[in-house]
Amino acid sequence: MALPADVRTATCVSGHDASQRKATFTGSMEDVPGARKMSMRFSLVRLRSGGGGYVDVDAPGLAAWHTSRSGVRRFVFRQGVEALRAGGTYRALVSYRWLDGQGRAVRSTRRRSAFCRQRGPVPNLRVTGITTTPGPAEGTLDYFVTVVNDGEGPSDSFRVGLSVDGATLDSLEVASLARGSLVRVGFTGPACRAAVAALVDRNDDVPEGTEDDNTVSQGCPPA
């Protein structure tokens, strides 16, 4: 028999500015035999732009357990989240626990809300090339990864990673990238012998129009 718990997307508001984009999720649960209190905890996830799972989202007020008073028959809690990203698709995951008189969980379950889809223009980050110049020491090169945003909206912060001959050099953060702009991200590492590869938005922090052009692999570029 399913435990009596539910979560719904109470509000989902889109807007031009981040301050306007927000959602409210309402969790509810009912008493079960052997329980004295009820508790629930909210987390927020965003659907990956290309599908294939979710990305955890940090937001104020999440991850804390909210607990009812002793003897309550039905417990309801509303969790709001703000500053959602344009183009993102979000849902709440709620963990529920029924507690005995000593605070030990006697029952537990999880539920997920319906989606909250945020409209608006989204960026598209794309690696367009990797170039090199002689490095600061013998046997090294300076590598430059060029990233463009050819989407319809600006990008928030993202990371760019570079690998040389299969070994990861580093992952560097770019604070933002306006629509139609490009940035060159510099790395220093050993001289390439076979191949290099660059990956933009490696942590999938940015909702994009497509994820298919975030990686470039090529032979060693001429210095």
MDTraj code that builds the backbone (N, CA, C; nanometers):
import mdtraj as md
import numpy as np

residues = "MET ALA LEU PRO ALA ASP VAL ARG THR ALA THR CYS VAL SER GLY HIS ASP ALA SER GLN ARG LYS ALA THR PHE THR GLY SER MET GLU ASP VAL PRO GLY ALA ARG LYS MET SER MET ARG PHE SER LEU VAL ARG LEU ARG SER GLY GLY GLY GLY TYR VAL ASP VAL ASP ALA PRO GLY LEU ALA ALA TRP HIS THR SER ARG SER GLY VAL ARG ARG PHE VAL PHE ARG GLN GLY VAL GLU ALA LEU ARG ALA GLY GLY THR TYR ARG ALA LEU VAL SER TYR ARG TRP LEU ASP GLY GLN GLY ARG ALA VAL ARG SER THR ARG ARG ARG SER ALA PHE CYS ARG GLN ARG GLY PRO VAL PRO ASN LEU ARG VAL THR GLY ILE THR THR THR PRO GLY PRO ALA GLU GLY THR LEU ASP TYR PHE VAL THR VAL VAL ASN ASP GLY GLU GLY PRO SER ASP SER PHE ARG VAL GLY LEU SER VAL ASP GLY ALA THR LEU ASP SER LEU GLU VAL ALA SER LEU ALA ARG GLY SER LEU VAL ARG VAL GLY PHE THR GLY PRO ALA CYS ARG ALA ALA VAL ALA ALA LEU VAL ASP ARG ASN ASP ASP VAL PRO GLU GLY THR GLU ASP ASP ASN THR VAL SER GLN GLY CYS PRO PRO ALA".split()
xyz = np.array([
    [0.0845, -0.1197, 0.0000],
    [0.0000, 0.0000, 0.0000],
    [0.0884, 0.1252, 0.0000],
    [0.0579, 0.2187, -0.0898],
    [0.1380, 0.3402, -0.1004],
    [0.1214, 0.4266, 0.0236],
    [0.2315, 0.4857, 0.0668],
    [0.2260, 0.5756, 0.1810],
    [0.1575, 0.7063, 0.1405],
    [0.0817, 0.7683, 0.2337],
    [0.0033, 0.8885, 0.1998],
    [0.0897, 1.0138, 0.1948],
    [0.1501, 1.0394, 0.0784],
    [0.2352, 1.1569, 0.0586],
    [0.2205, 1.2048, -0.0846],
    [0.2331, 1.3359, -0.1044],
    [0.2154, 1.3919, -0.2378],
    [0.2899, 1.5240, -0.2462],
    [0.3250, 1.5645, -0.3691],
    [0.3815, 1.6963, -0.3946],
    [0.3234, 1.7476, -0.5259],
    [0.2926, 1.8756, -0.5303],
    [0.2415, 1.9352, -0.6530],
    [0.3118, 2.0674, -0.6788],
    [0.3152, 2.1046, -0.8063],
    [0.3701, 2.2336, -0.8468],
    [0.2588, 2.3362, -0.8342],
    [0.2639, 2.4157, -0.7267],
    [0.1555, 2.5102, -0.6985],
    [0.1606, 2.6308, -0.7903],
    [0.2808, 2.6851, -0.8135],
    [0.2966, 2.7984, -0.9047],
    [0.4225, 2.7793, -0.9868],
    [0.4202, 2.8300, -1.1091],
    [0.5367, 2.8272, -1.1973],
    [0.5304, 2.9539, -1.2817],
    [0.6160, 3.0498, -1.2498],
    [0.6081, 3.1831, -1.3099],
    [0.7336, 3.2100, -1.3916],
    [0.7157, 3.2465, -1.5176],
    [0.8260, 3.2858, -1.6048],
    [0.8322, 3.4375, -1.6144],
    [0.9449, 3.4891, -1.6605],
    [0.9601, 3.6324, -1.6775],
    [1.0894, 3.6653, -1.7478],
    [1.1005, 3.7905, -1.7902],
    [1.2205, 3.8348, -1.8609],
    [1.3415, 3.8373, -1.7681],
    [1.3231, 3.8823, -1.6439],
    [1.4323, 3.8925, -1.5479],
    [1.4349, 3.7709, -1.4560],
    [1.5539, 3.7387, -1.4048],
    [1.5682, 3.6247, -1.3148],
    [1.4823, 3.6408, -1.1899],
    [1.4637, 3.7653, -1.1438],
    [1.3847, 3.7887, -1.0233],
    [1.2380, 3.7514, -1.0428],
    [1.1938, 3.7442, -1.1672],
    [1.0540, 3.7106, -1.1961],
    [1.0319, 3.5605, -1.2110],
    [1.1375, 3.4850, -1.2371],
    [1.1237, 3.3423, -1.2643],
    [1.1293, 3.2646, -1.1329],
    [1.0189, 3.2034, -1.0949],
    [1.0102, 3.1356, -0.9662],
    [0.9043, 3.0265, -0.9697],
    [0.9071, 2.9435, -0.8669],
    [0.8107, 2.8342, -0.8558],
    [0.7842, 2.8066, -0.7090],
    [0.6677, 2.7505, -0.6813],
    [0.6313, 2.7076, -0.5472],
    [0.5818, 2.5639, -0.5551],
    [0.6358, 2.4797, -0.4677],
    [0.5973, 2.3398, -0.4619],
    [0.5346, 2.3125, -0.3247],
    [0.4241, 2.2391, -0.3234],
    [0.3530, 2.2081, -0.2001],
    [0.3605, 2.0584, -0.1726],
    [0.4215, 2.0242, -0.0599],
    [0.4285, 1.8858, -0.0175],
    [0.3262, 1.8595, 0.0913],
    [0.2673, 1.7406, 0.0915],
    [0.1704, 1.7040, 0.1943],
    [0.1879, 1.5574, 0.2310],
    [0.1542, 1.5245, 0.3550],
    [0.1620, 1.3873, 0.4026],
    [0.0634, 1.3682, 0.5168],
    [0.0202, 1.2448, 0.5358],
    [-0.0759, 1.2132, 0.6406],
    [-0.0166, 1.1126, 0.7382],
    [-0.0736, 1.1113, 0.8566],
    [-0.0251, 1.0256, 0.9647],
    [-0.0388, 0.8776, 0.9284],
    [0.0519, 0.7952, 0.9819],
    [0.0444, 0.6492, 0.9685],
    [0.0586, 0.5882, 1.1066],
    [0.0091, 0.4670, 1.1278],
    [0.0213, 0.4028, 1.2596],
    [0.1659, 0.3918, 1.3052],
    [0.1892, 0.4219, 1.4329],
    [0.3225, 0.4126, 1.4903],
    [0.4045, 0.5393, 1.4808],
    [0.3515, 0.6433, 1.4136],
    [0.4266, 0.7679, 1.3977],
    [0.3716, 0.8745, 1.4912],
    [0.4604, 0.9582, 1.5450],
    [0.4206, 1.0706, 1.6293],
    [0.4366, 1.2039, 1.5566],
    [0.5363, 1.2100, 1.4655],
    [0.5606, 1.3321, 1.3896],
    [0.5850, 1.2966, 1.2439],
    [0.5757, 1.3974, 1.1586],
    [0.6033, 1.3816, 1.0164],
    [0.7056, 1.4862, 0.9729],
    [0.7864, 1.4502, 0.8734],
    [0.8949, 1.5387, 0.8307],
    [0.9128, 1.5265, 0.6801],
    [0.9483, 1.6365, 0.6161],
    [0.9744, 1.6342, 0.4719],
    [1.0896, 1.7276, 0.4372],
    [1.1575, 1.6945, 0.3289],
    [1.2719, 1.7742, 0.2821],
    [1.2633, 1.7877, 0.1303],
    [1.2844, 1.9100, 0.0805],
    [1.2742, 1.9396, -0.0622],
    [1.4131, 1.9491, -0.1252],
    [1.4243, 1.9008, -0.2463],
    [1.5404, 1.9295, -0.3304],
    [1.4881, 1.9687, -0.4681],
    [1.5714, 2.0378, -0.5449],
    [1.5327, 2.0879, -0.6761],
    [1.6287, 2.0339, -0.7805],
    [1.5748, 1.9866, -0.8925],
    [1.6582, 1.9379, -1.0014],
    [1.6143, 2.0051, -1.1315],
    [1.7084, 2.0106, -1.2238],
    [1.6812, 2.0651, -1.3573],
    [1.7087, 1.9569, -1.4601],
    [1.6181, 1.9441, -1.5548],
    [1.6348, 1.8469, -1.6617],
    [1.7517, 1.8886, -1.7504],
    [1.8404, 1.7952, -1.7803],
    [1.9516, 1.8259, -1.8693],
    [1.8984, 1.8678, -2.0064],
    [1.9675, 1.9633, -2.0668],
    [1.9187, 2.0198, -2.1924],
    [1.9029, 1.9136, -2.2995],
    [1.9964, 1.8202, -2.3048],
    [1.9888, 1.7146, -2.4049],
    [1.9176, 1.5911, -2.3569],
    [1.8489, 1.5991, -2.2409],
    [1.7859, 1.4813, -2.1828],
    [1.8890, 1.3990, -2.1077],
    [1.8504, 1.2813, -2.0652],
    [1.9460, 1.1919, -2.0012],
    [1.9730, 1.2240, -1.8564],
    [1.8718, 1.2626, -1.7809],
    [1.8890, 1.2805, -1.6376],
    [1.8744, 1.4239, -1.5927],
    [1.9103, 1.4452, -1.4666],
    [1.8868, 1.5728, -1.4014],
    [2.0161, 1.6274, -1.3403],
    [2.0150, 1.7582, -1.3172],
    [2.1236, 1.8274, -1.2486],
    [2.0686, 1.8844, -1.1188],
    [2.1364, 1.8602, -1.0068],
    [2.0942, 1.9171, -0.8796],
    [2.1104, 2.0687, -0.8818],
    [2.0140, 2.1387, -0.8238],
    [2.0138, 2.2852, -0.8205],
    [2.0181, 2.3305, -0.6750],
    [2.1114, 2.4189, -0.6433],
    [2.1176, 2.4778, -0.5088],
    [2.0270, 2.5994, -0.5028],
    [1.9512, 2.6095, -0.3952],
    [1.8637, 2.7248, -0.3753],
    [1.8419, 2.7436, -0.2267],
    [1.8247, 2.8687, -0.1809],
    [1.8045, 2.8940, -0.0372],
    [1.6833, 2.8177, 0.0162],
    [1.6980, 2.7600, 0.1348],
    [1.5885, 2.6905, 0.2006],
    [1.5784, 2.5440, 0.1688],
    [1.6527, 2.4964, 0.0686],
    [1.6470, 2.3557, 0.0347],
    [1.7384, 2.2741, 0.1262],
    [1.7178, 2.1447, 0.1280],
    [1.7975, 2.0469, 0.2014],
    [1.7683, 2.0436, 0.3509],
    [1.6857, 2.1341, 0.4032],
    [1.6506, 2.1317, 0.5458],
    [1.5266, 2.0449, 0.5664],
    [1.5233, 1.9712, 0.6764],
    [1.4057, 1.8926, 0.7120],
    [1.3048, 1.9816, 0.7828],
    [1.1799, 1.9723, 0.7418],
    [1.0703, 2.0467, 0.8040],
    [0.9817, 1.9446, 0.8754],
    [0.9610, 1.9642, 1.0059],
    [0.8964, 1.8630, 1.0893],
    [0.7701, 1.9184, 1.1536],
    [0.6679, 1.8354, 1.1584],
    [0.5398, 1.8743, 1.2168],
    [0.5454, 1.8691, 1.3691],
    [0.4436, 1.9221, 1.4317],
    [0.4263, 1.9044, 1.5754],
    [0.3790, 1.7620, 1.6033],
    [0.3963, 1.7177, 1.7249],
    [0.3539, 1.5834, 1.7642],
    [0.2018, 1.5717, 1.7573],
    [0.1538, 1.4610, 1.7028],
    [0.0112, 1.4337, 1.6983],
    [-0.0639, 1.4928, 1.5817],
    [0.0023, 1.5659, 1.4929],
    [-0.0637, 1.6239, 1.3760],
    [-0.1057, 1.5117, 1.2813],
    [-0.2284, 1.5205, 1.2283],
    [-0.2798, 1.4158, 1.1403],
    [-0.2415, 1.4394, 0.9943],
    [-0.2267, 1.5663, 0.9556],
    [-0.1889, 1.5993, 0.8178],
    [-0.0906, 1.7149, 0.8216],
    [0.0185, 1.7009, 0.7483],
    [0.1260, 1.7997, 0.7486],
    [0.1464, 1.8507, 0.6060],
    [0.1447, 1.9834, 0.5904],
    [0.1612, 2.0471, 0.4596],
    [0.2715, 2.1522, 0.4700],
    [0.3596, 2.1568, 0.3701],
    [0.4659, 2.2590, 0.3692],
    [0.4831, 2.3085, 0.2262],
    [0.4959, 2.4408, 0.2132],
    [0.5160, 2.5045, 0.0827],
    [0.6603, 2.5518, 0.0714],
    [0.7263, 2.5141, -0.0372],
    [0.8662, 2.5512, -0.0614],
    [0.8754, 2.6348, -0.1880],
    [0.9260, 2.7573, -0.1748],
    [0.9438, 2.8442, -0.2902],
    [1.0885, 2.8474, -0.3352],
    [1.1096, 2.8612, -0.4647],
    [1.2431, 2.8790, -0.5221],
    [1.2359, 2.9947, -0.6210],
    [1.3437, 3.0719, -0.6274],
    [1.3467, 3.1908, -0.7117],
    [1.4703, 3.1911, -0.8010],
    [1.4753, 3.2899, -0.8897],
    [1.5894, 3.3116, -0.9798],
    [1.6170, 3.1882, -1.0654],
    [1.5113, 3.1244, -1.1156],
    [1.5274, 3.0122, -1.2062],
    [1.5785, 3.0620, -1.3411],
    [1.6467, 2.9758, -1.4129],
    [1.7084, 3.0170, -1.5386],
    [1.6128, 3.0021, -1.6559],
    [1.6181, 3.0977, -1.7447],
    [1.5361, 3.0907, -1.8655],
    [1.5699, 2.9645, -1.9429],
    [1.4665, 2.8979, -1.9932],
    [1.4874, 2.7772, -2.0714],
    [1.5016, 2.6512, -1.9896],
    [1.5108, 2.6639, -1.8572],
    [1.5280, 2.5468, -1.7723],
    [1.3954, 2.4770, -1.7447],
    [1.4014, 2.3472, -1.7231],
    [1.2848, 2.2671, -1.6856],
    [1.3139, 2.2053, -1.5498],
    [1.2325, 2.2403, -1.4516],
    [1.2611, 2.2066, -1.3125],
    [1.1516, 2.1170, -1.2542],
    [1.1891, 2.0432, -1.1500],
    [1.0901, 1.9725, -1.0701],
    [1.1456, 1.9548, -0.9293],
    [1.0566, 1.9402, -0.8333],
    [1.0955, 1.9187, -0.6947],
    [1.0960, 1.7693, -0.6644],
    [1.1952, 1.7264, -0.5874],
    [1.1997, 1.5918, -0.5316],
    [1.1831, 1.6061, -0.3805],
    [1.0882, 1.5366, -0.3239],
    [1.0584, 1.5511, -0.1817],
    [1.0772, 1.4166, -0.1116],
    [1.1534, 1.4196, -0.0032],
    [1.1716, 1.3022, 0.0831],
    [1.0795, 1.3162, 0.2038],
    [1.0115, 1.2084, 0.2398],
    [0.9166, 1.2085, 0.3517],
    [0.9617, 1.1058, 0.4550],
    [0.9460, 1.1424, 0.5827],
    [0.9743, 1.0493, 0.6918],
    [0.8642, 1.0578, 0.7966],
    [0.8247, 0.9433, 0.8482],
    [0.7337, 0.9352, 0.9626],
    [0.8155, 0.8925, 1.0831],
    [0.8088, 0.9693, 1.1922],
    [0.8978, 0.9519, 1.3066],
    [0.8220, 0.9001, 1.4282],
    [0.8887, 0.8126, 1.5066],
    [0.8290, 0.7670, 1.6316],
    [0.8603, 0.8658, 1.7438],
    [0.8261, 0.8318, 1.8666],
    [0.8450, 0.9229, 1.9798],
    [0.9891, 0.9566, 2.0080],
    [1.0827, 0.8735, 1.9616],
    [1.2263, 0.8998, 1.9811],
    [1.2899, 0.9670, 1.8596],
    [1.2085, 1.0043, 1.7632],
    [1.2607, 1.0719, 1.6447],
    [1.3190, 0.9791, 1.5401],
    [1.2950, 0.8485, 1.5551],
    [1.3450, 0.7525, 1.4571],
    [1.2427, 0.7333, 1.3451],
    [1.2923, 0.7183, 1.2232],
    [1.2034, 0.7009, 1.1084],
    [1.1445, 0.5607, 1.1085],
    [1.0101, 0.5524, 1.1079],
    [0.9432, 0.4230, 1.1000],
    [0.8925, 0.3953, 0.9584],
    [0.8773, 0.4987, 0.8778],
    [0.8401, 0.4860, 0.7379],
    [0.9087, 0.5993, 0.6606],
    [0.9318, 0.5772, 0.5334],
    [0.9893, 0.6829, 0.4491],
    [0.9522, 0.6564, 0.3043],
    [0.9477, 0.7621, 0.2257],
    [0.9209, 0.7508, 0.0826],
    [0.9650, 0.8793, 0.0141],
    [0.9554, 0.8818, -0.1187],
    [0.9898, 0.9999, -0.1969],
    [0.8832, 1.0217, -0.3033],
    [0.8654, 1.1470, -0.3403],
    [0.7752, 1.1842, -0.4480],
    [0.8409, 1.2931, -0.5318],
    [0.7972, 1.3062, -0.6570],
    [0.8483, 1.4123, -0.7434],
    [0.7316, 1.4896, -0.8026],
    [0.7529, 1.6179, -0.8211],
    [0.6467, 1.7070, -0.8690],
    [0.6365, 1.7025, -1.0206],
    [0.5331, 1.7673, -1.0709],
    [0.5244, 1.7927, -1.2145],
    [0.6315, 1.8952, -1.2536],
    [0.6582, 1.9068, -1.3818],
    [0.7619, 1.9973, -1.4300],
    [0.7175, 2.1426, -1.4213],
    [0.8166, 2.2296, -1.3990],
    [0.7993, 2.3738, -1.4129],
    [0.8937, 2.4183, -1.5239],
    [0.8378, 2.4556, -1.6378],
    [0.9190, 2.4938, -1.7539],
    [0.9285, 2.6450, -1.7628],
    [1.0516, 2.6942, -1.7686],
    [1.0766, 2.8370, -1.7759],
    [1.0997, 2.8786, -1.9204],
    [1.0142, 2.9671, -1.9701],
    [1.0290, 3.0155, -2.1070],
    [1.1374, 3.1237, -2.1122],
    [1.1781, 3.1527, -2.2333],
    [1.2750, 3.2602, -2.2528],
    [1.3908, 3.2179, -2.3403],
    [1.4671, 3.3151, -2.3929],
    [1.5804, 3.2843, -2.4803],
    [1.6928, 3.2162, -2.4033],
    [1.7518, 3.1162, -2.4636],
    [1.8603, 3.0426, -2.3986],
    [1.9888, 3.0575, -2.4792],
    [2.1029, 3.0458, -2.4143],
    [2.2303, 3.0526, -2.4859],
    [2.2612, 2.9200, -2.5541],
    [2.3635, 2.9208, -2.6360],
    [2.4189, 2.7977, -2.6907],
    [2.5705, 2.8135, -2.6972],
    [2.6392, 2.7409, -2.6100],
    [2.7847, 2.7484, -2.6020],
    [2.8455, 2.6455, -2.6969],
    [2.9460, 2.6911, -2.7717],
    [3.0052, 2.6038, -2.8728],
    [3.1559, 2.6257, -2.8785],
    [3.2318, 2.5179, -2.8755],
    [3.3767, 2.5246, -2.8932],
    [3.4050, 2.5323, -3.0430],
    [3.4740, 2.6371, -3.0838],
    [3.5010, 2.6553, -3.2267],
    [3.6431, 2.6194, -3.2653],
    [3.7326, 2.6027, -3.1688],
    [3.8684, 2.5663, -3.2060],
    [3.9651, 2.5693, -3.0898],
    [4.0794, 2.5071, -3.1114],
    [4.1876, 2.5035, -3.0131],
    [4.3163, 2.5430, -3.0853],
    [4.3864, 2.6424, -3.0334],
    [4.5123, 2.6866, -3.0912],
    [4.6204, 2.6822, -2.9844],
    [4.7454, 2.6927, -3.0276],
    [4.8580, 2.6881, -2.9335],
    [4.9631, 2.7923, -2.9703],
    [5.0421, 2.8276, -2.8700],
    [5.1642, 2.9061, -2.8878],
    [5.2708, 2.8420, -2.7998],
    [5.3986, 2.8708, -2.8242],
    [5.5035, 2.8133, -2.7395],
    [5.4815, 2.8474, -2.5923],
    [5.5059, 2.7507, -2.5061],
    [5.4834, 2.7682, -2.3641],
    [5.5974, 2.8375, -2.2937],
    [5.5831, 2.8590, -2.1621],
    [5.6851, 2.9311, -2.0859],
    [5.8116, 2.8503, -2.0602],
    [5.8052, 2.7190, -2.0793],
    [5.9217, 2.6347, -2.0553],
    [5.9345, 2.5335, -2.1679],
    [6.0532, 2.4787, -2.1841],
    [6.0764, 2.3792, -2.2881],
    [5.9839, 2.2591, -2.2678],
    [5.9244, 2.2145, -2.3770],
    [5.8348, 2.1002, -2.3688],
    [5.6928, 2.1340, -2.3287],
    [5.6591, 2.2641, -2.3211],
    [5.5228, 2.3049, -2.2854],
    [5.4635, 2.3906, -2.3966],
    [5.3312, 2.4000, -2.3937],
    [5.2576, 2.4849, -2.4860],
    [5.1500, 2.5613, -2.4098],
    [5.1180, 2.6802, -2.4606],
    [4.9993, 2.7515, -2.4149],
    [4.8850, 2.7169, -2.5107],
    [4.7752, 2.6652, -2.4555],
    [4.6584, 2.6249, -2.5340],
    [4.5473, 2.7276, -2.5158],
    [4.4777, 2.7581, -2.6242],
    [4.3675, 2.8536, -2.6193],
    [4.2437, 2.7898, -2.6811],
    [4.1394, 2.7794, -2.5989],
    [4.0122, 2.7224, -2.6426],
    [3.9159, 2.8377, -2.6698],
    [3.8648, 2.8454, -2.7910],
    [3.7702, 2.9508, -2.8274],
    [3.6283, 2.8992, -2.8130],
    [3.5477, 2.9734, -2.7357],
    [3.4081, 2.9377, -2.7108],
    [3.3206, 3.0540, -2.7561],
    [3.2158, 3.0241, -2.8308],
    [3.1211, 3.1268, -2.8733],
    [2.9833, 3.0953, -2.8152],
    [2.9057, 3.2002, -2.7992],
    [2.7654, 3.1853, -2.7609],
    [2.6818, 3.2290, -2.8810],
    [2.6343, 3.1311, -2.9582],
    [2.5534, 3.1650, -3.0753],
    [2.4057, 3.1338, -3.0518],
    [2.3655, 3.1353, -2.9252],
    [2.2258, 3.1154, -2.8917],
    [2.1484, 3.2460, -2.8901],
    [2.0290, 3.2425, -2.8317],
    [1.9403, 3.3586, -2.8307],
    [1.9477, 3.4394, -2.7017],
    [2.0202, 3.3898, -2.6016],
    [2.0267, 3.4599, -2.4744],
    [2.1661, 3.4553, -2.4142],
    [2.1915, 3.5352, -2.3106],
    [2.3225, 3.5360, -2.2454],
    [2.3419, 3.4115, -2.1600],
    [2.4672, 3.3819, -2.1323],
    [2.5017, 3.2653, -2.0517],
    [2.5447, 3.3076, -1.9125],
    [2.5059, 3.2276, -1.8132],
    [2.5630, 3.2418, -1.6794],
    [2.7001, 3.1752, -1.6773],
    [2.7590, 3.1631, -1.5606],
    [2.8934, 3.1067, -1.5491],
    [2.8956, 2.9601, -1.5932],
    [3.0083, 2.9191, -1.6499],
    [3.0278, 2.7814, -1.6939],
    [3.1765, 2.7500, -1.6878],
    [3.2100, 2.6249, -1.7024],
    [3.3489, 2.5819, -1.6971],
    [3.3913, 2.5245, -1.8319],
    [3.5206, 2.5420, -1.8606],
    [3.5806, 2.4894, -1.9827],
    [3.6965, 2.3994, -1.9417],
    [3.6987, 2.2781, -1.9938],
    [3.8057, 2.1837, -1.9630],
    [3.8862, 2.1504, -2.0866],
    [4.0118, 2.1132, -2.0662],
    [4.1000, 2.0764, -2.1764],
    [4.1776, 1.9510, -2.1394],
    [4.1883, 1.8587, -2.2338],
    [4.2680, 1.7371, -2.2178],
    [4.3727, 1.7319, -2.3280],
    [4.4916, 1.6869, -2.2924],
    [4.6004, 1.6706, -2.3884],
    [4.6467, 1.5256, -2.3829],
    [4.6387, 1.4601, -2.4956],
    [4.6778, 1.3187, -2.5047],
    [4.6063, 1.2338, -2.3998],
    [4.4797, 1.2654, -2.3763],
    [4.3978, 1.1870, -2.2850],
    [4.4075, 1.2255, -2.1394],
    [4.4979, 1.3159, -2.1049],
    [4.5142, 1.3598, -1.9658],
    [4.4516, 1.4976, -1.9477],
    [4.3660, 1.5139, -1.8467],
    [4.2994, 1.6410, -1.8218],
    [4.3980, 1.7427, -1.7660],
    [4.4049, 1.8591, -1.8307],
    [4.4925, 1.9659, -1.7822],
    [4.4269, 2.0420, -1.6675],
    [4.3076, 2.0944, -1.6939],
    [4.2440, 2.1812, -1.5956],
    [4.1006, 2.2077, -1.6390],
    [4.0264, 2.2707, -1.5491],
    [3.8908, 2.3163, -1.5784],
    [3.8794, 2.4580, -1.5246],
    [3.8548, 2.5546, -1.6132],
    [3.8538, 2.6956, -1.5764],
    [3.7144, 2.7540, -1.5926],
    [3.6819, 2.8495, -1.5059],
    [3.5489, 2.9091, -1.5061],
    [3.5445, 3.0367, -1.5879],
    [3.4372, 3.0515, -1.6648],
    [3.4058, 3.1752, -1.7365],
    [3.2834, 3.2348, -1.6692],
    [3.2916, 3.3608, -1.6286],
    [3.1855, 3.4215, -1.5465],
    [3.0539, 3.4321, -1.6225],
    [3.0584, 3.4696, -1.7499],
    [2.9378, 3.4838, -1.8315],
    [2.9816, 3.5055, -1.9752],
    [2.8853, 3.4918, -2.0669],
    [2.9149, 3.5160, -2.2074],
    [2.7877, 3.5675, -2.2744],
    [2.7954, 3.6909, -2.3242],
    [2.6792, 3.7534, -2.3857],
    [2.6450, 3.6866, -2.5185],
    [2.5228, 3.7042, -2.5601],
    [2.4786, 3.6526, -2.6897],
    [2.5657, 3.7100, -2.8007],
    [2.6134, 3.6233, -2.8899],
    [2.6941, 3.6664, -3.0026],
    [2.8390, 3.6938, -2.9686],
    [2.8814, 3.6653, -2.8461],
    [3.0190, 3.6944, -2.8037],
    [3.1037, 3.5674, -2.8048],
    [3.2353, 3.5867, -2.7977],
    [3.3276, 3.4744, -2.7862],
    [3.4299, 3.5042, -2.6786],
    [3.4927, 3.3977, -2.6287],
    [3.5965, 3.4101, -2.5277],
    [3.7036, 3.3066, -2.5569],
    [3.8290, 3.3424, -2.5317],
    [3.9415, 3.2494, -2.5454],
    [3.9915, 3.2159, -2.4060],
    [3.9899, 3.0889, -2.3736],
    [4.0293, 3.0414, -2.2408],
    [4.1662, 2.9766, -2.2529],
    [4.2626, 3.0246, -2.1725],
    [4.4011, 2.9804, -2.1850],
    [4.4417, 2.8757, -2.0831],
    [4.5199, 2.7779, -2.1285],
    [4.5759, 2.6731, -2.0445],
    [4.7241, 2.6581, -2.0775],
    [4.8020, 2.6091, -1.9837],
    [4.9417, 2.5746, -2.0088],
    [4.9625, 2.4288, -1.9702],
    [5.0266, 2.3533, -2.0604],
    [5.0480, 2.2126, -2.0318],
    [5.1578, 2.1547, -2.1181],
    [5.1785, 2.0243, -2.1070],
    [5.2833, 1.9600, -2.1875],
    [5.2507, 1.9657, -2.3357],
    [5.3553, 1.9617, -2.4156],
    [5.3362, 1.9661, -2.5600],
    [5.2555, 1.8457, -2.6065],
    [5.1628, 1.8711, -2.6953],
    [5.0750, 1.7670, -2.7483],
    [5.1548, 1.6721, -2.8374],
    [5.1243, 1.5410, -2.8258],
    [5.1883, 1.4401, -2.9091],
    [5.0904, 1.3717, -3.0048],
    [4.9612, 1.3683, -2.9671],
    [4.8647, 1.2967, -3.0502],
    [4.7354, 1.3741, -3.0716],
    [4.6716, 1.4186, -2.9633],
    [4.5405, 1.4804, -2.9791],
    [4.5075, 1.5681, -2.8590],
    [4.4171, 1.6621, -2.8816],
    [4.3645, 1.7469, -2.7740],
    [4.2116, 1.7422, -2.7802],
    [4.1488, 1.7710, -2.6665],
    [4.0029, 1.7735, -2.6603],
    [3.9608, 1.8825, -2.5633],
    [3.8586, 1.9582, -2.6014],
    [3.8047, 2.0643, -2.5159],
    [3.6563, 2.0380, -2.4925],
    [3.6119, 2.0704, -2.3716],
    [3.4718, 2.0516, -2.3339],
    [3.4231, 2.1768, -2.2635],
    [3.3126, 2.2337, -2.3123],
    [3.2541, 2.3519, -2.2506],
    [3.1298, 2.3117, -2.1733],
    [3.1088, 2.3796, -2.0609],
    [2.9961, 2.3517, -1.9720],
    [2.9987, 2.2058, -1.9286],
    [3.1124, 2.1616, -1.8801],
    [3.1326, 2.0214, -1.8457],
    [3.0423, 1.9761, -1.7323],
    [2.9970, 2.0684, -1.6468],
    [2.9083, 2.0333, -1.5365],
    [2.7608, 2.0538, -1.5704],
    [2.7309, 2.0882, -1.6959],
    [2.5947, 2.1143, -1.7413],
    [2.5266, 2.2190, -1.6534],
    [2.5966, 2.3294, -1.6283],
    [2.5412, 2.4377, -1.5467],
    [2.4462, 2.5267, -1.6255],
    [2.4578, 2.5268, -1.7572],
    [2.3845, 2.6229, -1.8407],
    [2.2803, 2.5500, -1.9254],
    [2.1512, 2.5844, -1.9127],
    [2.0522, 2.5317, -2.0071],
    [2.0813, 2.5867, -2.1468],
    [2.0948, 2.4983, -2.2447],
    [2.1329, 2.5400, -2.3792],
    [2.0337, 2.4902, -2.4829],
    [2.0446, 2.5510, -2.6010],
    [1.9633, 2.5059, -2.7115],
    [1.9986, 2.3652, -2.7549],
    [2.1272, 2.3302, -2.7511],
    [2.1735, 2.1958, -2.7821],
    [2.3021, 2.1702, -2.7063],
    [2.3247, 2.0432, -2.6720],
    [2.4486, 2.0045, -2.6052],
    [2.5438, 1.9342, -2.7017],
    [2.5045, 1.9215, -2.8286],
    [2.5804, 1.8392, -2.9227],
    [2.7108, 1.9030, -2.9689],
    [2.7273, 2.0334, -2.9457],
    [2.8469, 2.1009, -2.9956],
    [2.9348, 2.1526, -2.8819],
    [2.9261, 2.0885, -2.7664],
    [3.0040, 2.1337, -2.6504],
    [3.1438, 2.0731, -2.6444],
    [3.1727, 1.9776, -2.7299],
    [3.3012, 1.9091, -2.7263],
    [3.3687, 1.9146, -2.8629],
    [3.4990, 1.9379, -2.8618],
    [3.5798, 1.9313, -2.9837],
    [3.7021, 1.8460, -2.9555],
    [3.7277, 1.7462, -3.0398],
    [3.8495, 1.6650, -3.0340],
    [3.9211, 1.6778, -3.1677],
    [4.0517, 1.6947, -3.1613],
    [4.1270, 1.7125, -3.2842],
    [4.2719, 1.6692, -3.2627],
    [4.3436, 1.6605, -3.3728],
    [4.4864, 1.6331, -3.3621],
    [4.5594, 1.7535, -3.3043],
    [4.6856, 1.7367, -3.2782],
    [4.7636, 1.8448, -3.2182],
    [4.7631, 1.9672, -3.3101],
    [4.7199, 2.0820, -3.2588],
    [4.7235, 2.2038, -3.3418],
    [4.8665, 2.2524, -3.3583],
    [4.8982, 2.3142, -3.4725],
    [5.0340, 2.3646, -3.4918],
    [5.0625, 2.4797, -3.3971],
    [5.1828, 2.4845, -3.3442],
    [5.2225, 2.5917, -3.2527],
    [5.2541, 2.7161, -3.3342],
])
top = md.Topology()
chain = top.add_chain()
for i, resn in enumerate(residues, 1):
    res = top.add_residue(resn, chain, resSeq=i)
    for name in ("N", "CA", "C"):
        top.add_atom(name, md.element.get_by_symbol(name[0]), res)
traj = md.Trajectory(xyz[None], top)
